[in-house]
Amino acid sequence: MAKFVVAGKANCPYYAKAELLADYLQKNLPDFRVFKIVQPPDDWQPWLQALCQKNGWVHHRSPIIWRELVDRGGKGLLLGGFNDFMEYAQGYYGFTSDMMTTLMLKIAKENLKTNQSEREEEALYRIQTKPMAIWISGALCPACTNLIPTLLNGELFGHSQGLSLHLLHIDGSLSLLQGLQMEIEDMAWPLLRKVTVQNSLRKAFMDAEVIILLDDVVPEKDQSVEDCYREMAGLYQEIAIKIDTFAKPSARVLVAGDYILNLKTYLLMDSAYAIDHCNFIAVSTQLEGEAKALLARRLNVNPMDVKDVIVWGNIGRSTYIDLHKARVHQYESAIWGPPEFSRPVLEMLRVKNWIEEEFVEELHAHRTKIQAALKHRLGMSSAIAIYNVLNWWYHDSPPGEFVSLGVVSQGDFGIPSGLIFSVPVRFCGGKWVIQSQIEISEETKDKLKDIVQELKMEHHFNFSHEKETEAKSSFLPDLEGKFKKRSTDRVAFF
């Protein structure tokens, strides 16, 4: 198939003649396709220079015509201007144009008028349509800088509405935030209407439709569990009040990071009354991806070929990595099949000792090991985990697969309703659905009960007036021991 691009100034008579000839060819030839680009007279020369510089072409006048290499890709084959296109059409297809100059001028005038009208309508639409507001808290984290290009490229939210990006880092350096703002503006994303930065919660989450929270309250070396939880609870309850006050009722909130994500998400959900509880999600897909990567190395396959690994539990604290439903595709063995053919991961691993000991230890130390090498928190893997969740939320998760997410329990799998718990879900039509039909073993149920008890203790642990003494006496001793034992990052049961 031949795909031709005809581009020119809106008021150019030769562009008018070329586009009508291209339309005629497309109508009469089954494999001829044309794509037209019209530029306002004032924008034509800069646009043409940028196009030629990008493709290594030399061309100075309107119109410019090239052929796209549909089957092979690449930058395309430049045909040239109006005369070159006429010769090409006559030589290859036996078609030409005998349009008179007066008609060419008339059509060029109509093209200019239409182009101006379209630009005015577009400008009016942009004024009347508020851009989609995306808020990122913890904007100075490495994950934020890796996430921003994926949010602004148009693949996730489409190209019609436009986006406004608001970067918040509580008590962060305003000069660093402003530097990040300038770098984003320099990239000149077509979708981006504006970028704002701030380092306080004063007017945070105004008109927010998507909120991504990267804030981690990391326990310091000599900090007590009581102080760490008090600091974290206070911060997230204050964030919840701002979300409830300023964000749109339909806002979607994602909580990511390394520590106690379930409790953070619960505090937000519990204190933001105007937003549906189902719109709060704790991101466990990063841990799921780490588990898949370790399994893929062992099986000598691509991590994308490992499916249906389930992360149960309390993200950043106690989690159970369930491989009973996990399957591997493209695994080289005596039995081979098409790409959709898969085998159970546990059958392919065979070595039970590696699963119960080495895999647990490697996964437990994996994130800490990478962060020690990089000397900062993870950026790319955290960003892609968030992006994947947003992509599934807006465009549905892959057919036939389930993913792990921390969502509000509906009472499935013996998990009490109202707890934030990482479970297998699927996205469909902008909503997540817990995969309650999955059968789990008695061993798995026992693991989940232990994690439920931990979460119940966390949820009842608060520092409000009359309950503070009771919380300290009944909860802290047990929590203190667990927290010290798990201070490196998280515990994974198998």
C-alpha positions as CSV (number, residue, x, y, z in Angstrom):
1,M,0.0,0.0,0.0
2,A,1.2,3.5,-0.9
3,K,0.6,6.2,1.8
4,F,1.4,9.8,0.6
5,V,1.6,12.9,2.8
6,V,0.8,16.2,1.2
7,A,1.6,19.2,3.3
8,G,1.5,22.9,2.5
9,K,0.5,26.5,3.4
10,A,-3.2,27.0,3.7
11,N,-3.2,29.8,1.1
12,C,-0.9,28.0,-1.4
13,P,-2.6,27.4,-4.8
14,Y,-0.1,24.7,-5.7
15,Y,-1.0,22.8,-2.5
16,A,-4.7,23.1,-3.5
17,K,-3.9,21.5,-6.8
18,A,-1.8,18.8,-5.3
19,E,-4.3,17.8,-2.6
20,L,-7.1,17.5,-5.2
21,L,-5.0,15.3,-7.4
22,A,-4.2,13.2,-4.3
23,D,-7.9,12.9,-3.5
24,Y,-8.6,11.8,-7.0
25,L,-5.9,9.1,-6.9
26,Q,-7.2,7.8,-3.5
27,K,-10.7,7.6,-4.9
28,N,-9.7,5.7,-8.0
29,L,-6.8,3.5,-6.8
30,P,-7.5,0.8,-4.2
31,D,-4.1,0.9,-2.5
32,F,-3.4,4.6,-2.6
33,R,-3.9,6.5,0.7
34,V,-3.3,10.2,1.3
35,F,-2.8,12.2,4.5
36,K,-2.9,16.0,4.4
37,I,-1.3,18.6,6.6
38,V,-2.3,22.2,6.3
39,Q,-0.2,24.9,8.1
40,P,-1.2,28.6,8.6
41,P,1.0,30.9,6.4
42,D,2.9,32.3,9.5
43,D,3.7,28.8,10.8
44,W,4.7,27.2,7.5
45,Q,8.4,28.1,7.3
46,P,9.4,27.1,10.9
47,W,7.4,23.9,10.5
48,L,9.0,23.0,7.2
49,Q,12.5,23.7,8.6
50,A,11.9,21.5,11.6
51,L,10.5,18.7,9.3
52,C,13.5,18.8,6.9
53,Q,16.0,19.0,9.8
54,K,14.4,15.9,11.4
55,N,14.5,13.8,8.2
56,G,17.6,15.2,6.6
57,W,15.7,16.7,3.6
58,V,16.3,19.8,1.6
59,H,13.1,21.6,0.6
60,H,12.1,25.3,0.6
61,R,8.6,25.8,-0.9
62,S,5.0,24.8,-0.4
63,P,3.8,22.1,-0.9
64,I,6.1,19.2,0.2
65,I,5.1,15.7,-0.6
66,W,6.6,12.4,0.7
67,R,5.8,8.8,0.7
68,E,5.6,6.8,4.0
69,L,7.3,3.5,4.0
70,V,4.3,1.6,5.4
71,D,5.8,-1.9,5.3
72,R,9.4,-1.0,6.4
73,G,9.1,2.1,8.7
74,G,11.7,4.8,8.6
75,K,11.6,8.5,7.8
76,G,9.8,8.2,4.5
77,L,10.8,8.9,0.9
78,L,10.8,12.6,-0.2
79,L,9.1,13.2,-3.6
80,G,9.6,17.0,-3.6
81,G,7.2,19.7,-4.5
82,F,4.1,20.1,-6.7
83,N,5.9,19.5,-10.1
84,D,7.6,16.4,-8.7
85,F,4.3,15.0,-7.5
86,M,2.6,15.6,-10.8
87,E,5.4,13.8,-12.7
88,Y,5.2,10.9,-10.2
89,A,1.4,10.6,-10.6
90,Q,1.6,10.7,-14.4
91,G,4.6,8.3,-14.6
92,Y,3.3,5.7,-12.2
93,Y,-0.5,5.9,-12.4
94,G,-1.1,7.7,-15.7
95,F,-3.1,10.5,-13.9
96,T,-2.5,14.3,-14.2
97,S,-4.4,17.5,-13.4
98,D,-5.5,20.3,-15.7
99,M,-6.9,22.6,-13.1
100,M,-6.9,26.2,-14.1
101,T,-5.1,28.9,-12.2
102,T,-8.3,30.8,-11.3
103,L,-9.7,27.6,-9.7
104,M,-6.4,27.0,-7.8
105,L,-6.5,30.5,-6.3
106,K,-10.2,30.1,-5.4
107,I,-9.6,26.8,-3.6
108,A,-6.5,28.2,-1.9
109,K,-8.6,31.1,-0.5
110,E,-11.2,28.6,0.8
111,N,-8.5,26.5,2.4
112,L,-7.1,29.5,4.3
113,K,-10.6,30.5,5.5
114,T,-11.3,26.9,6.6
115,N,-7.9,26.7,8.4
116,Q,-8.5,29.9,10.3
117,S,-12.0,28.8,11.3
118,E,-10.7,25.5,12.6
119,R,-7.9,27.2,14.6
120,E,-10.5,29.6,16.1
121,E,-12.7,26.7,17.1
122,E,-9.8,24.8,18.6
123,A,-8.7,27.9,20.6
124,L,-12.3,28.3,21.9
125,Y,-12.5,24.7,22.8
126,R,-9.2,24.9,24.7
127,I,-10.5,27.9,26.6
128,Q,-13.8,26.3,27.5
129,T,-12.3,22.9,28.4
130,K,-10.4,22.7,31.7
131,P,-7.3,20.5,31.4
132,M,-7.2,17.3,33.4
133,A,-5.4,18.0,36.7
134,I,-2.7,15.5,37.7
135,W,-1.1,16.0,41.2
136,I,2.1,14.2,42.3
137,S,3.1,14.5,45.9
138,G,6.7,13.6,46.7
139,A,7.7,15.1,43.4
140,L,11.4,15.2,44.2
141,C,11.5,11.4,44.4
142,P,13.3,9.6,41.5
143,A,10.1,7.9,40.6
144,C,8.4,11.2,39.7
145,T,11.0,12.3,37.1
146,N,10.7,8.8,35.5
147,L,6.9,8.9,35.6
148,I,6.3,12.4,34.1
149,P,7.1,11.6,30.4
150,T,4.7,8.6,30.5
151,L,1.9,10.8,31.8
152,L,2.4,13.5,29.2
153,N,3.0,11.6,26.0
154,G,-0.8,11.2,25.2
155,E,-0.9,7.4,25.2
156,L,-2.5,7.2,28.7
157,F,-5.0,10.1,28.8
158,G,-5.6,10.8,25.1
159,H,-5.0,14.0,23.2
160,S,-8.3,15.9,23.4
161,Q,-8.5,17.5,26.8
162,G,-5.0,18.7,27.7
163,L,-3.2,18.2,31.1
164,S,-2.1,20.4,33.9
165,L,0.7,19.0,36.1
166,H,1.0,20.0,39.7
167,L,4.1,19.0,41.6
168,L,4.1,18.9,45.4
169,H,6.9,18.0,47.8
170,I,6.0,18.9,51.4
171,D,8.8,20.9,53.0
172,G,10.9,20.2,49.9
173,S,13.3,22.7,48.3
174,L,11.3,25.2,46.3
175,S,14.3,25.9,44.0
176,L,14.6,22.2,43.2
177,L,10.9,22.1,42.4
178,Q,11.2,25.2,40.2
179,G,14.2,23.6,38.4
180,L,12.1,20.5,37.7
181,Q,9.2,22.8,36.5
182,M,11.5,24.5,34.0
183,E,12.9,21.3,32.6
184,I,9.3,20.0,32.0
185,E,8.3,23.2,30.3
186,D,11.4,23.0,28.1
187,M,10.2,19.7,26.7
188,A,7.2,21.4,25.2
189,W,4.7,18.6,25.5
190,P,1.8,19.3,23.2
191,L,-0.8,18.1,25.8
192,L,0.7,20.1,28.7
193,R,-1.2,23.3,29.5
194,K,0.7,24.3,32.6
195,V,3.0,23.1,35.4
196,T,2.9,24.3,39.0
197,V,5.1,23.5,42.0
198,Q,4.6,24.0,45.7
199,N,6.1,22.7,49.0
200,S,3.1,23.1,51.3
201,L,-0.4,21.6,51.5
202,R,-2.0,25.0,51.6
203,K,-4.0,24.6,48.3
204,A,-2.9,21.1,47.4
205,F,-5.0,18.8,45.1
206,M,-7.1,21.6,43.6
207,D,-9.5,20.1,41.0
208,A,-7.4,16.9,41.0
209,E,-8.5,14.0,38.8
210,V,-5.5,11.8,39.3
211,I,-3.4,11.9,42.6
212,I,-0.1,10.0,42.9
213,L,1.4,9.9,46.4
214,L,5.1,9.0,46.6
215,D,5.6,10.4,50.1
216,D,7.4,7.9,52.4
217,V,7.8,8.5,56.1
218,V,11.0,6.4,56.6
219,P,11.8,5.3,60.1
220,E,15.0,6.9,61.2
221,K,17.8,5.1,63.0
222,D,16.9,6.1,66.6
223,Q,13.2,6.8,66.0
224,S,10.6,4.9,67.9
225,V,7.7,3.1,66.2
226,E,5.3,5.4,68.1
227,D,6.9,8.5,66.6
228,C,7.2,7.1,63.1
229,Y,3.5,6.1,63.1
230,R,2.4,9.4,64.6
231,E,4.3,11.3,62.0
232,M,3.0,9.2,59.1
233,A,-0.6,9.2,60.4
234,G,-0.6,12.9,60.9
235,L,0.7,13.6,57.4
236,Y,-1.7,11.3,55.6
237,Q,-4.7,12.4,57.5
238,E,-3.8,16.0,56.6
239,I,-3.4,15.0,53.0
240,A,-6.8,13.2,53.1
241,I,-8.5,16.4,54.3
242,K,-7.0,18.4,51.4
243,I,-8.0,15.8,48.9
244,D,-11.5,15.7,50.4
245,T,-11.7,19.5,50.2
246,F,-10.2,20.4,46.9
247,A,-10.1,17.3,44.6
248,K,-12.9,16.2,42.3
249,P,-15.2,13.6,43.8
250,S,-14.2,11.2,41.0
251,A,-10.5,11.6,41.7
252,R,-8.4,8.4,41.5
253,V,-5.7,8.2,44.2
254,L,-2.6,5.9,44.0
255,V,-0.3,5.4,47.0
256,A,3.2,4.1,46.1
257,G,6.5,3.8,47.9
258,D,8.3,1.4,50.2
259,Y,6.7,1.5,53.6
260,I,3.3,0.6,55.1
261,L,1.2,1.4,52.0
262,N,-1.9,-0.3,53.3
263,L,-2.2,1.9,56.4
264,K,-1.5,5.1,54.4
265,T,-4.2,4.2,51.9
266,Y,-6.6,3.3,54.7
267,L,-6.0,6.7,56.4
268,L,-6.7,8.5,53.2
269,M,-9.8,6.5,52.5
270,D,-11.1,6.8,56.1
271,S,-10.6,10.6,56.2
272,A,-11.8,11.6,52.7
273,Y,-15.5,11.3,52.8
274,A,-16.4,12.8,49.4
275,I,-14.5,10.2,47.3
276,D,-15.5,6.6,46.7
277,H,-13.5,4.1,48.7
278,C,-12.8,2.1,45.5
279,N,-10.8,5.1,44.1
280,F,-8.0,4.6,46.6
281,I,-5.3,2.1,45.5
282,A,-2.0,0.9,47.1
283,V,0.4,0.0,44.3
284,S,1.8,-3.6,44.8
285,T,2.7,-4.1,41.2
286,Q,6.3,-3.1,41.8
287,L,6.8,-6.0,44.2
288,E,5.0,-8.3,41.8
289,G,7.4,-7.2,39.0
290,E,10.4,-7.9,41.2
291,A,9.1,-11.4,42.0
292,K,8.5,-12.1,38.3
293,A,12.0,-10.9,37.4
294,L,13.6,-13.3,39.8
295,L,11.5,-16.2,38.6
296,A,12.3,-15.3,35.0
297,R,16.0,-15.3,35.6
298,R,15.7,-18.8,37.2
299,L,13.6,-20.1,34.3
300,N,15.6,-18.3,31.6
301,V,12.6,-16.4,30.1
302,N,11.6,-12.8,29.8
303,P,9.9,-11.4,32.9
304,M,6.8,-10.5,30.7
305,D,6.4,-14.3,30.2
306,V,5.7,-14.9,33.9
307,K,2.0,-14.3,34.6
308,D,-0.4,-14.5,37.5
309,V,2.0,-14.1,40.4
310,I,-0.2,-12.9,43.4
311,V,1.0,-10.5,46.0
312,W,-1.2,-10.9,49.1
313,G,-1.2,-8.7,52.1
314,N,0.3,-5.6,53.7
315,I,2.5,-3.9,51.1
316,G,5.8,-2.7,52.6
317,R,5.3,-4.9,55.7
318,S,4.1,-8.5,55.6
319,T,3.3,-10.0,52.2
320,Y,2.7,-13.5,50.9
321,I,4.0,-14.1,47.3
322,D,1.7,-16.8,46.0
323,L,3.0,-18.9,43.1
324,H,0.2,-21.5,43.0
325,K,-1.6,-19.8,40.1
326,A,1.6,-18.5,38.4
327,R,2.3,-19.6,34.8
328,V,5.2,-19.2,32.5
329,H,5.1,-18.7,28.7
330,Q,7.8,-19.3,26.1
331,Y,9.6,-21.8,28.4
332,E,11.9,-24.1,26.5
333,S,11.1,-27.7,27.4
334,A,10.1,-31.0,25.9
335,I,6.6,-29.7,25.5
336,W,6.3,-26.6,23.3
337,G,3.3,-24.7,22.0
338,P,2.1,-21.4,20.5
339,P,2.7,-18.0,22.4
340,E,-0.5,-18.4,24.4
341,F,0.6,-21.9,25.7
342,S,1.9,-21.8,29.3
343,R,3.1,-24.1,32.1
344,P,2.7,-23.9,35.9
345,V,5.7,-22.1,37.4
346,L,6.0,-24.4,40.4
347,E,6.2,-27.4,38.1
348,M,8.9,-25.8,36.0
349,L,11.0,-24.8,39.0
350,R,10.9,-28.2,40.6
351,V,13.5,-27.3,43.2
352,K,11.4,-26.7,46.3
353,N,14.4,-25.7,48.4
354,W,15.1,-22.7,46.1
355,I,11.6,-21.4,46.3
356,E,11.3,-21.6,50.1
357,E,14.8,-20.3,50.9
358,E,16.8,-18.6,48.2
359,F,13.9,-17.0,46.4
360,V,12.5,-15.6,49.7
361,E,15.9,-14.2,50.7
362,E,16.7,-12.7,47.2
363,L,13.3,-11.0,47.0
364,H,13.6,-9.7,50.5
365,A,16.9,-8.1,49.8
366,H,16.3,-7.2,46.1
367,R,15.1,-3.6,46.4
368,T,17.5,-2.7,49.2
369,K,20.4,-4.1,47.2
370,I,19.5,-2.0,44.2
371,Q,19.0,1.1,46.3
372,A,22.3,0.6,47.9
373,A,24.0,0.4,44.5
374,L,22.2,3.5,43.2
375,K,22.4,5.4,46.5
376,H,18.8,6.6,46.1
377,R,15.3,5.3,46.0
378,L,14.2,3.4,42.9
379,G,12.9,5.4,40.1
380,M,12.2,3.5,36.9
381,S,10.6,0.4,38.3
382,S,8.4,2.4,40.7
383,A,7.3,4.7,37.9
384,I,6.4,1.9,35.5
385,A,4.5,0.1,38.3
386,I,2.4,3.3,38.7
387,Y,2.0,3.8,35.0
388,N,0.8,0.2,34.5
389,V,-1.9,0.6,37.2
390,L,-3.1,3.9,35.6
391,N,-3.1,2.3,32.2
392,W,-5.2,-0.6,33.4
393,W,-7.5,1.7,35.3
394,Y,-8.3,3.7,32.1
395,H,-7.9,1.1,29.4
396,D,-8.5,-2.3,31.2
397,S,-6.0,-4.9,32.3
398,P,-4.7,-7.6,29.9
399,P,-7.3,-10.2,29.0
400,G,-7.1,-13.4,30.9
401,E,-4.6,-12.1,33.4
402,F,-5.0,-10.8,37.0
403,V,-2.7,-8.3,38.8
404,S,-2.1,-7.6,42.4
405,L,-3.3,-4.4,44.0
406,G,-4.0,-3.0,47.5
407,V,-7.7,-2.3,47.4
408,V,-10.5,-2.1,50.0
409,S,-11.6,-5.6,50.9
410,Q,-15.2,-6.7,50.1
411,G,-15.0,-9.7,52.4
412,D,-13.5,-12.1,49.9
413,F,-10.9,-14.8,50.9
414,G,-11.8,-14.4,54.6
415,I,-10.4,-10.9,54.7
416,P,-12.6,-8.5,56.7
417,S,-14.4,-5.8,54.8
418,G,-12.9,-2.4,54.9
419,L,-9.3,-3.4,55.2
420,I,-6.9,-2.3,52.5
421,F,-5.4,-5.6,51.4
422,S,-3.3,-6.6,48.3
423,V,-5.4,-9.1,46.3
424,P,-5.7,-10.3,42.7
425,V,-7.9,-8.0,40.6
426,R,-8.8,-7.2,37.0
427,F,-9.7,-3.8,35.6
428,C,-12.7,-3.5,33.4
429,G,-14.6,-0.3,32.3
430,G,-12.6,2.0,34.7
431,K,-13.3,-0.2,37.7
432,W,-11.3,-2.9,39.5
433,V,-12.9,-6.3,40.3
434,I,-11.5,-8.6,42.9
435,Q,-11.0,-12.1,41.5
436,S,-13.0,-13.8,44.2
437,Q,-13.4,-17.0,42.1
438,I,-9.8,-18.0,42.7
439,E,-9.5,-20.9,45.0
440,I,-6.8,-20.7,47.7
441,S,-5.4,-23.4,49.9
442,E,-5.7,-23.7,53.6
443,E,-2.1,-22.8,53.9
444,T,-2.7,-19.6,52.1
445,K,-5.7,-18.8,54.2
446,D,-3.6,-19.2,57.4
447,K,-1.0,-16.8,55.9
448,L,-3.7,-14.3,55.2
449,K,-5.1,-14.5,58.7
450,D,-1.7,-13.6,60.1
451,I,-1.5,-10.5,57.9
452,V,-5.1,-9.5,58.7
453,Q,-4.2,-9.5,62.4
454,E,-1.2,-7.2,61.7
455,L,-3.4,-4.8,59.7
456,K,-6.0,-4.8,62.4
457,M,-3.4,-3.7,64.9
458,E,-2.1,-1.0,62.6
459,H,-5.6,0.3,61.9
460,H,-6.5,0.5,65.6
461,F,-3.2,2.2,66.4
462,N,-4.0,5.9,66.7
463,F,-2.8,8.8,68.8
464,S,-6.1,10.5,69.5
465,H,-6.8,11.9,73.0
466,E,-8.3,9.2,75.1
467,K,-7.1,6.2,73.2
468,E,-3.4,7.1,73.1
469,T,-2.5,5.4,76.4
470,E,-4.5,2.2,75.5
471,A,-2.8,2.1,72.0
472,K,0.6,2.4,73.5
473,S,0.1,-0.4,76.1
474,S,-1.8,-2.9,74.0
475,F,-0.2,-2.5,70.6
476,L,3.3,-1.1,70.8
477,P,5.1,-4.0,72.4
478,D,4.0,-6.4,69.7
479,L,4.4,-3.9,66.9
480,E,7.8,-2.8,68.2
481,G,9.1,-6.4,67.9
482,K,7.7,-6.8,64.4
483,F,8.9,-3.5,63.2
484,K,12.5,-4.1,64.3
485,K,12.5,-7.6,62.8
486,R,11.2,-6.2,59.5
487,S,13.0,-2.9,59.4
488,T,15.0,-3.7,56.2
489,D,12.0,-3.5,54.1
490,R,9.3,-6.2,54.0
491,V,8.8,-9.9,54.8
492,A,7.6,-12.3,52.1
493,F,6.0,-15.6,53.1
494,F,5.8,-18.5,50.7
